[in-house]
């Protein structure tokens, strides 16, 4: 799941559809994926999985602690003491084999600590590779990474049990998108120089349509499956809500259904390999997991992500791998992941340990904290001491005042604003009011990401503390009214986007936006104050699924470049001033 070192990972492309996997198979063959390389491994020459894979608990591990974003990954310095602490915690949690994503970044340090401290840990050593057709220095970087992988696999052959080249590089939504023929070259190059079994880690949709030039080289398949993320990116795949199940049984039903979906996905990959005559090719799950926290800024996983749910999924995985070791199914499951990594921002919270190295509920079950967990155990928040599950939204009392204020002279009580991704806009009060308003207006300075910028006005709640429910406001009596605000900007180029979002019965959330250009709904960009009035009916027309009795975001102003005709990475945008932001009946 986690293509770290990659700044532009578009997780929104994670649509796990079996039908697309079939399309993928055709496209891979069409671009040369169907051929067999001269270096193809014969059935008799395939290297067996070591016993470590079928007897030990397995987990994915990266040591990042201090980096807060992708740009800081390359400069983080890992200390020997930190690595040793991590590995001893992993060992204390009962894990006996770890997967590393890279060799050059920290492989030597991790392996040397294992050897010199006499830790009972084995390693699936990874080689991180990027697409040489996209980045000019990628081939040189890849060759340096592969050389280090080969060196470490031979130097630490008593610890390295297997080698994996690449991480999610060939599934159709990958932003690394390395062609299969290039990956085949890398896999063949490494396999010829190491004694261990070799594979590539990729999503189940790739393995359910993998081309011959890759299949002919690997010693086993390492499959990724994420039923939890599927509930956001492909909501039709499986029923997480379980609405017809009684409430006291619903959480168990959801987690049972999640494991069944994981089994279906892995089963599709297994069936494809069997049809290809590779029924003897071993299969493991290289990544799967469940977030303990629904982290702001990433996919919305409310009512699914939670500490208790993480344990429920983890326990079901252990039962599944036990089945695989005695019958059918994966013989090993590498849990994702050992520790939280704050650089992932909205995609964090998967760790069995939090960033402070405290063991989560999944490892201690609410009992006394085991002595081996030297940083202690994370306490269960009062809002997260039971399993998360679907419940219908409960509207509050309707707002009956003629207006619902968001910003006048200041932010209204109970309202806060947040930038998209936390940093794409900066807002501050300035003494430059609109006509008839108070003494202050709000200056919004875009500091865009590559895709654009945005600012959200909402009620405190989830955004401030992910363990709390999202806070909604019942604005149903404003259905015939409008969202109105003053705006002033000096030549802001092109259009801006204004929207709202609500909860709904499925708890997916619904959003709608209106794109404004000069003269529309009163908008102007002539450096004069003008009043914009957007009927609520315009938002409902854009998305009839909006439910105004459970409004999350009351005002969202943004510029999404691809929608508004600006190049990706646009910078130097002038500020926008807003004032008198309110709903009126």
C-alpha positions, -999 to +999 in steps of 0.1 A: +000+000+000+027+024+010+048+036-019+070+058+004+096+080-012+068+089-036+054+124-034+025+122-058+008+090-048-028+093-060-046+069-037-078+080-053-070+055-081-074+026-057-104+012-073-102-025-068-124-040-094-120-076-107-134-065-141-105-040-144-081-067-135-093-086-166-088-055-187-053-051-172-044-086-184-052-077-220-033-044-218-002-060-203+000-086-230-006-059-256+025-040-244+048-070-244+039-085-211+029-119-225+063-131-237+087-153-218+122-140-211+152-162-217+160-161-180+126-177-171+128-200-141+118-236-148+094-253-124+122-275-110+144-245-104+120-225-084+133-218-049+111-230-020+099-206+007+119-211+038+102-225+069+104-191+085+075-180+063+052-208+075+061-207+112+065-171+122+042-140+125+052-114+099+049-076+098+059-047+075+085-023+090+098+011+083+117+032+109+106+067+100+098+087+131+106+124+126+097+131+089+065+150+087+060+149+050+074+132+019+100+159+013+117+151+047+121+114+041+154+116+024+170+136+052+158+117+083+187+101+101+181+068+118+200+059+150+211+025+160+193+029+193+160+037+176+163+007+153+171-016+182+142-002+202+118-008+173+131-044+166+129-054+202+093-041+204+084-061+172+100-092+187+082-086+220+049-085+201+055-120+188+067-113+153+096-133+139+099-120+103+098-084+090+095-069+055+117-039+046+106-017+017+142-005+008+177-017+010+197+016+006+176+037+030+180+016+061+186-020+052+222-023+063+214-007+097+184-029+104+202-061+094+234-053+114+213-046+145+195-080+142+229-098+138+249-080+164+221-080+190+213-116+184+176-109+177+154-137+166+142-120+134+142-129+098+138-104+069+121-102+035+144-076+021+129-051-003+143-031-032+125+002-039+125+010-076+109+039-096+100+042-133+131+051-154+108+063-182+094+091-160+124+103-139+157+108-156+178+096-127+156+067-118+176+040-136+208+050-119+190+051-086+174+017-092+207+001-101+222+014-069+193+001-049+194-033-066+232-036-061+227-029-024+199-054-022+221-080-037+250-071-014+229-073+018+211-105+007+245-122+004+261-106+034+232-114+057+221-146+041+215-161+075+189-134+082+174-125+048+149-152+040+135-138+008+139-108-015+112-086-030+119-062-059+094-033-062+063-024-043+030-019-060+047-010-093+025-028-118-011-026-105-031-003-128-035+025-103+002+026-094+018+061-096+052+043-100+038+025-130+069+005-141+063-015-172+063-053-166+092-058-190+113-034-169+103-051-137+111-085-152+146-072-160+151-060-124+137-092-109+159-114-131+189-093-124+185-097-086+175-134-087+206-143-106+228-128-079+212-140-046+204-174-032+170-165-017+136-169-033+126-137-051+093-120-058+076-086-062+050-072-039+019-059-056-019-056-053-042-085-058-056-069-090-021-072-106-016-109-095-051-117-109-038-107-143+000-109-141+019-113-174+040-143-182+073-123-182+069-116-145+053-149-135+081-169-152+107-153-129+092-152-093+095-179-068+063-170-050+035-144-052+033-116-026-003-102-027-017-070-012-054-067-001-071-038+017-108-044+022-109-013+045-097+011+018-121-005-007-150+008+014-139+043+003-124+038-031-148+012-045-179+012-023-197-015-042-172-043-036-185-055-002-211-044+024-193-030+054-225-015+068-244-047+075-275-026+081-298-056+084-278-072+112-289-064+148-267-036+163-252-058+189-239-082+162-231-056+135-194-049+143-186-086+142-206-090+110-186-062+094-152-076+104-163-111+092-173-096+059-140-078+056-120-110+060-142-127+035-136-099+010-098-103+016-102-140+009-121-134-023-095-110-036-066-133-028-087-162-041-090-144-075-052-141-077-048-177-067-073-189-093-055-169-121-022-185-112-037-219-111-052-214-146-018-204-157-004-237-146+012-223-115-008-241-089+024-250-071+036-214-069+034-204-032+013-173-023+016-150+007-002-118+017+025-092+015+003-064+030-030-061+047-042-041+077-068-020+094-064+016+107-067+023+144-075+059+136-095+076+109-068+102+102-080+136+088-068+144+053-070+109+039-098+086+029-128+089+051-131+057+072-154+068+100-174+040+116-149+015+103-114+026+115-108+021+152-086+005+178-110-023+186-117-030+149-080-032+143-077-060+168-108-077+154-092-077+119-058-088+132-073-117+151-092-129+121-060-127+100-042-150+124-071-175+121-068-172+083-031-178+081-035-208+104-059-222+078-034-215+050-007-233+068-027-265+072-049-263+041-058-237+015-049-201+017-018-179+022+010-195+042+021-162+056+005-128+061+026-097+066+006-072+086+007-036+076+023-022+096+045-021+128+046+016+136+027+048+127+047+072+104+036+108+107+049+117+072+020+098+057-004+125+072-039+115+061-028+079+054-014+073+089-028+053+118-021+017+105+005+009+131+004-018+158+024+007+178+017+045+176+044+070+167+055+072+203+061+034+202+032+027+226+015-006+219-020-003+207-051-022+219-045-048+192-014-060+211-025-057+247-062-062+245-069-037+273-052-058+300-020-051+318+008-038+295+034-065+288+068-059+302+084-061+268+066-030+256+091-006+270+074+025+258+041+015+274+007+008+260-017+033+244-049+038+265-082+034+247-099+068+244-134+068+259-148+074+224-130+044+209-134+017+236-160-003+216-160-015+180-169+010+153-198+002+131-225+017+109-252+036+127-277+060+110-270+097+113-289+115+141-298+151+132-297+177+159-324+203+165-329+225+135-314+260+134-345+283+134-328+317+133-331+337+101-293+334+095-266+309+104-234+329+108-200+315+098-178+347+097-188+382+104-163+403+123-147+370+135-154+333+132-187+325+147-188+304+179-186+267+172-170+273+137-134+266+127-116+266+094-090+242+081-069+242+049-070+212+025-041+189+036-035+213+065-013+237+045-027+247+011-041+280+023-035+305+051-063+326+066-060+356+088-083+384+100-075+419+085-089+453+090-105+455+056-143+449+060-170+445+033-197+471+032-221+469+062-200+442+080-178+445+111-143+458+114-125+427+101-126+405+070-108+372+063-077+372+040-072+338+023-037+334+009-034+303-014-003+282-007-013+255-032-003+219-035+002+206-071-036+200-074-047+233-059-059+247-026-089+249-004-103+262+029-131+244+048-155+260+074-169+234+097-178+227+133-152+214+157-151+177+162-134+150+141-109+174+125-096+184+159-097+149+174-102+119+152-116+099+181-147+121+182-177+118+160-181+142+131-201+172+142-231+182+120-256+210+120-293+207+111-298+234+085-329+218+068-349+250+073-325+268+050-334+246+020-352+274+003-325+299+013-290+306+002-253+306+011-241+342+008-207+359+013-188+390+003-156+385-018-129+408-030-099+398-051-076+417-075-075+397-107-076+361-093-071+341-125-099+319-137-126+304-116-131+294-079-151+267-064-176+270-035-192+240-019-208+223+011-209+187+024-233+166+044-236+133+061-261+107+046-277+075+056-249+053+042-224+075+061-203+080+030-207+118+031-220+139+002-205+170-014-216+195-039-199+226-054-206+255-077-178+269-099-178+307-100-166+330-127-170+367-133-207+377-131-219+344-118-241+346-086-227+381-081-190+370-082-164+395-094-126+398-094-122+435-099-106+444-065-140+456-054-162+440-028-191+421-043-217+399-027-222+363-039-255+346-032-258+309-042-292+294-037-290+261-017-311+246-045-280+250-067-260+227-045-289+202-042-292+202-080-255+194-083-259+165-058-295+155-049-281+132-022-272+161+001-290+159+034-293+194+049-303+182+083-267+168+088-243+194+073-206+188+079-189+216+060-209+248+058-186+266+034-157+254+013-138+277-010-112+262-032-095+261-066-089+226-080-067+233-109-077+205-132-113+216-129-107+253-133-083+252-162-050+259-145-018+239-149-008+215-121+016+232-098+003+267-104+018+292-079+018+330-072-020+333-068-033+366-053-052+366-020-089+363-018-108+383+009-141+371+022-166+386+047-201+381+059-202+344+053-236+330+063-265+309+054-298+328+051-334+315+051 
